[in-house]
Amino acid sequence: MKILVSGGAGFIGSQVAQAYVEAGHQVTVLDDLSSGKRENLMEGVPFYELDITSPQAAELVADEGFEVINHHAAQISVPASVDDPLFDAQGNVIGLLNLLDAGRKAGSKRFIFSSSGGAVYGELPGSPVDESFTPRPMSPYAVSKRAGELYLDYYAAHYGMDNVVLRYANVYGLRQIPHAEAGVVAIFMDCLVKGAPPTIYRSEDMPGGMKRDYTFVGDIVAANLAALDKGRGVYNIGTGVATDTLSLWQAVQAAAGKSLEHDFGPVRAGDIEYSALDCAKAAVELDWRPQHDLAAGLAKTWTWRIGE
Ligand SMILES: NC(=O)c1ccc[n+]([C@@H]2O[C@H](COP(=O)([O-])OP(=O)(O)OC[C@H]3O[C@@H](n4cnc5c(N)ncnc54)[C@H](O)[C@@H]3O)[C@@H](O)[C@H]2O)c1
């Protein structure tokens, strides 16, 4: 298949692009390198350094006539979306629509969109939710992801596209950068390498900190492979297991075979307490199930982190 991967120089998108190439597909990557890295690009794979909001990006889609557009390019920071909601919407809504509409006009059959289960559902009742749970976005980032989902739904209904929304849980693994507010696994591993104690944010109600559904990037890539020719609509992609921050820190230390002290700090405003996804629909319709539990995924990530 002829496929465009937007955000294909980033943490997840670059590994999706690589898996598509290895599966024999004809892949093109589009990325503005705002957070993606040149070193994540594959030799021999056409690369366009373009902003997804630009007319040139739409022209590329019009000229190439991709069968599938896999959309990973996005502004991914929740705090940045709070500080500058217009910038967030520019990329995450207008950028998506720019590629989606150009794809529709050029005859693209399928648009695969990386949404965020952690963000769009908002605060959860304390057990994993399935896709029937009503989204309650609690940040401009979550609103923009939800808007993208609704555009995909509209284009599927009105133009017959087989669009797929993958609502990821919290993704970790190879190539993740220790950003300030995302990527806690990458941050913890960085702390271990540097011998710098991490801070665990917690409250009286949540003495071990926030609970999240940590999902290994290899499983996320597998979902993107499955979505090439299976499924239509929205799918949760996670493990269904909620792990609190303190337990995660202990699991990271176990994977690394190292130990280090840690500090505690108060929870940050706006942090969701609990998030985990029920992924039974993806198992049935995409024939996808996560293959890595936390220990297995952390072991692979640590091996990559220390360059073995
Ligand atoms: N990492 C997670 O836990 C997680 C969870 C849910 C959803 N997602 C979604 O998965 C996707 C990939 O996230 P990631 O963690 O790999 O982040 P990332 O920052 O590594 O990847 C995003 C990529 O998009 C590119 N990009 C950003 N804005 C662009 C623009 N305007 N034009 C062209 N390229 C642009 C960046 O340079 C980068 O390469 C994002 O859509 C994100 O919202 C990630």
The ligand as a MOL file (V3000), in Angstrom:
LIG
                    3D

  0  0  0     0  0            999 V3000
M  V30 BEGIN CTAB
M  V30 COUNTS 44 48 0 0 0
M  V30 BEGIN ATOM
M  V30 1 N 2.9990 9.3670 23.7690 0
M  V30 2 C 1.7950 9.0850 24.2480 0
M  V30 3 O 1.6650 8.5730 25.3880 0
M  V30 4 C 0.5670 9.3480 23.4230 0
M  V30 5 C -0.6780 9.0090 23.9670 0
M  V30 6 C -1.8240 9.2590 23.2320 0
M  V30 7 C -1.7340 9.8010 21.9540 0
M  V30 8 N -0.5100 10.1490 21.4550 0 CHG=1
M  V30 9 C -0.4780 10.7440 20.1270 0
M  V30 10 O 0.4450 10.0390 19.3100 0
M  V30 11 C 1.0140 10.9410 18.3590 0
M  V30 12 C 2.5220 10.8440 18.3940 0
M  V30 13 O 2.9800 11.2210 19.6820 0
M  V30 14 P 4.4770 10.9990 20.1870 0
M  V30 15 O 4.4060 10.6570 21.6220 0
M  V30 16 O 5.1880 10.0990 19.2500 0 CHG=-1
M  V30 17 O 5.0400 12.4940 20.1020 0
M  V30 18 P 6.2330 13.1340 19.2480 0
M  V30 19 O 6.3120 14.5710 19.6710 0
M  V30 20 O 7.4670 12.3120 19.3580 0
M  V30 21 O 5.6670 13.0120 17.7720 0
M  V30 22 C 4.9450 14.0290 17.1180 0
M  V30 23 C 5.6210 14.2920 15.7960 0
M  V30 24 O 4.8510 15.2330 15.0720 0
M  V30 25 C 5.7120 16.2440 14.5520 0
M  V30 26 N 4.9020 17.4660 14.4550 0
M  V30 27 C 4.3560 18.1910 15.4580 0
M  V30 28 N 3.6690 19.2260 14.9670 0
M  V30 29 C 3.7720 19.1630 13.6160 0
M  V30 30 C 3.2780 19.9600 12.5400 0
M  V30 31 N 2.5320 21.0580 12.7780 0
M  V30 32 N 3.5840 19.6070 11.2760 0
M  V30 33 C 4.3360 18.5050 11.0150 0
M  V30 34 N 4.8360 17.7080 11.9940 0
M  V30 35 C 4.5480 18.0370 13.2810 0
M  V30 36 C 6.8620 16.3570 15.5420 0
M  V30 37 O 8.0420 16.8940 14.9880 0
M  V30 38 C 7.0300 14.8900 15.9530 0
M  V30 39 O 7.9360 14.2110 15.1050 0
M  V30 40 C 0.4800 12.3370 18.7020 0
M  V30 41 O -0.6370 12.6060 17.8730 0
M  V30 42 C 0.0110 12.1800 20.1330 0
M  V30 43 O -1.0180 13.0870 20.4580 0
M  V30 44 C 0.6360 9.9310 22.1540 0
M  V30 END ATOM
M  V30 BEGIN BOND
M  V30 1 1 1 2
M  V30 2 2 2 3
M  V30 3 1 2 4
M  V30 4 1 4 5
M  V30 5 2 4 44
M  V30 6 2 5 6
M  V30 7 1 6 7
M  V30 8 2 7 8
M  V30 9 1 8 9
M  V30 10 1 8 44
M  V30 11 1 9 10
M  V30 12 1 9 42
M  V30 13 1 10 11
M  V30 14 1 11 12
M  V30 15 1 11 40
M  V30 16 1 12 13
M  V30 17 1 13 14
M  V30 18 2 14 15
M  V30 19 1 14 16
M  V30 20 1 14 17
M  V30 21 1 17 18
M  V30 22 2 18 19
M  V30 23 1 18 20
M  V30 24 1 18 21
M  V30 25 1 21 22
M  V30 26 1 22 23
M  V30 27 1 23 24
M  V30 28 1 23 38
M  V30 29 1 24 25
M  V30 30 1 25 26
M  V30 31 1 25 36
M  V30 32 1 26 27
M  V30 33 1 26 35
M  V30 34 2 27 28
M  V30 35 1 28 29
M  V30 36 1 29 30
M  V30 37 2 29 35
M  V30 38 1 30 31
M  V30 39 2 30 32
M  V30 40 1 32 33
M  V30 41 2 33 34
M  V30 42 1 34 35
M  V30 43 1 36 37
M  V30 44 1 36 38
M  V30 45 1 38 39
M  V30 46 1 40 41
M  V30 47 1 40 42
M  V30 48 1 42 43
M  V30 END BOND
M  V30 END CTAB
M  END
